[in-house]
Amino acid sequence: MKFRLAPRVCAEFLGTAFLLTAVVGSGIMGERLAGGNAAIALLVNSIATGAALVTLIFAFGGISGAHFNPVVTLADSLSGGIARSDIFPYCLAQLAGGVLGTINSHFMFGLPTITLSRHPRSGPAQFYAEIIATFGLLSVISGCSRLRPAAIPLTVGTYIAGAYWFTSSTSFANPAVTAARCITDTFAGIRPQDVPGFVLAQFLGGTAAFLVFRWMVPSRISAESGACR
């Protein structure tokens, strides 16, 4: 069933809002309960984010494709999944949803509405890690959408949960998520000045994966492709 643009944009907005609520909220909860143990806080954060992502893709995938990620939206459009004219509304909804989700977490935990992050995430190692993280995410989406579309929710969610641990950047892999996380000075935050480098790395990694899979499996990414964090 093909949905009109408005419901699809609403799905992207709500899905990204709940995704950021999961990312930021679980980071706050994990940090509060971990007693200073960063490993436990990260474990809580990664499990909650991966689990939420699986359910959100199941819930919204049939409506909008459950991108929740401008890189995924661009790749899907270039592959014929959505119209070029849908890119801007999708991305705007993702950015707005991310901001709302972050603010939502702050309200739930009694924090100020917006607090710019002081968490440094910079340097060549983290820039490269974001390239790898996003290449991996788009590889999972591209491969599954072409060959095993029913597996997308589980594979994307578990990939993100794993990538929290094997990348030095903890795998943001999503420009909308990255931008939203600069307004939270909590465990999940990123300094505003570090956002452009992460976003550039994400588009580089996503572009590389798109080109590789377009060569390996030359069929378009379906409109039901899922997304990341």
C-alpha angles and dihedrals in degrees: 000000000000114000125208118255096257096059091044093051090047089053091052090049095049095041094051091045092054091044092056090043087057095044097047098032095051089046091055093045093046093049092049095049099038096074093225095315104133093190092060091046091052091047091054091046095049097046094047093046094048093046093047091048093054092053094043093053090050090049100045104021094090091053107042105358089259095253098155085173131082092216091057091045092053092048092048092050093048088052094050098256096122132011119267088240089062095061097082096045091047094049093044090051091049093051093046092046091050092053092047092049092052092048089046090057091049091054093049092052097040096249130141113281095246128010120169111237123249093191108122117222108166145114136081094288095057092041089055091044090058091051089053094043093052094042088055094047094050089044091056092047095044096046096045095042090055099040112013110019094165089062096058099098095051096040095047094046095047092044091055092047090052095043090058085071107036098047124070090221093053089241110275089170092168130084093207092052091045094052092047093050093060090072095060121076092200137100092293096048132120126195113255091236090058095053098083093055092050093047092050091050091049094053091047093051093044093049092050092051092046092054095045094051093042086059097042098042108018100198127105123267106255121242088244094067114132130222149211147256 
